[in-house]
Amino acid sequence: MEDMGQRFIRPIFWPVNSPDLNLIEAIWKRIKDVRLNKSIEKCMK
């Protein structure tokens, strides 16, 4: 960290569970949406 200050690099601290950085969250949401839609289609038949 001290070396970064000498090179004019500012670290950016992100929350551990930030959805911006956790790409798997977007993938899981898509999977859940697709699965939910298929379940609804089966119920409608």
C-alpha positions as a LaTeX table, in Angstrom:
\begin{tabular}{lrrr}
\hline
Residue & $x$ (\AA) & $y$ (\AA) & $z$ (\AA) \\
\hline
Met1 & 0.00 & 0.00 & 0.00 \\
Glu2 & 2.79 & 2.41 & 0.82 \\
Asp3 & 4.42 & 1.70 & $-2.54$ \\
Met4 & 1.15 & 2.57 & $-4.29$ \\
Gly5 & 1.14 & 6.02 & $-2.67$ \\
Gln6 & 4.60 & 6.70 & $-3.97$ \\
Arg7 & 3.48 & 5.84 & $-7.51$ \\
Phe8 & 0.33 & 7.98 & $-7.32$ \\
Ile9 & $-1.95$ & 4.95 & $-7.45$ \\
Arg10 & $-5.08$ & 5.30 & $-5.33$ \\
Pro11 & $-6.63$ & 1.98 & $-4.30$ \\
Ile12 & $-10.41$ & 1.74 & $-4.54$ \\
Phe13 & $-12.06$ & $-0.22$ & $-1.76$ \\
Trp14 & $-15.23$ & $-2.09$ & $-2.75$ \\
Pro15 & $-17.61$ & $-3.92$ & $-0.44$ \\
Val16 & $-17.03$ & $-7.66$ & $-0.43$ \\
Asn17 & $-20.52$ & $-8.48$ & $-1.69$ \\
Ser18 & $-20.73$ & $-5.74$ & $-4.29$ \\
Pro19 & $-22.97$ & $-6.94$ & $-7.15$ \\
Asp20 & $-20.91$ & $-4.82$ & $-9.53$ \\
Leu21 & $-17.93$ & $-7.08$ & $-9.01$ \\
Asn22 & $-19.65$ & $-10.38$ & $-8.38$ \\
Leu23 & $-20.57$ & $-11.56$ & $-11.89$ \\
Ile24 & $-21.92$ & $-14.89$ & $-10.70$ \\
Glu25 & $-24.85$ & $-13.03$ & $-9.10$ \\
Ala26 & $-26.01$ & $-11.84$ & $-12.54$ \\
Ile27 & $-25.68$ & $-15.37$ & $-13.91$ \\
Trp28 & $-27.67$ & $-16.88$ & $-11.02$ \\
Lys29 & $-30.38$ & $-14.24$ & $-11.47$ \\
Arg30 & $-30.69$ & $-15.13$ & $-15.15$ \\
Ile31 & $-30.90$ & $-18.85$ & $-14.36$ \\
Lys32 & $-33.59$ & $-18.23$ & $-11.74$ \\
Asp33 & $-35.59$ & $-16.03$ & $-14.12$ \\
Val34 & $-35.49$ & $-18.63$ & $-16.89$ \\
Arg35 & $-36.44$ & $-21.43$ & $-14.52$ \\
Leu36 & $-39.30$ & $-19.41$ & $-13.01$ \\
Asn37 & $-40.69$ & $-18.65$ & $-16.47$ \\
Lys38 & $-40.63$ & $-22.35$ & $-17.40$ \\
Ser39 & $-42.44$ & $-23.24$ & $-14.16$ \\
Ile40 & $-45.14$ & $-20.66$ & $-14.87$ \\
Glu41 & $-45.58$ & $-21.98$ & $-18.43$ \\
Lys42 & $-46.12$ & $-25.53$ & $-17.09$ \\
Cys43 & $-48.74$ & $-24.29$ & $-14.62$ \\
Met44 & $-50.61$ & $-22.45$ & $-17.35$ \\
Lys45 & $-51.04$ & $-25.63$ & $-19.45$ \\
\hline
\end{tabular}
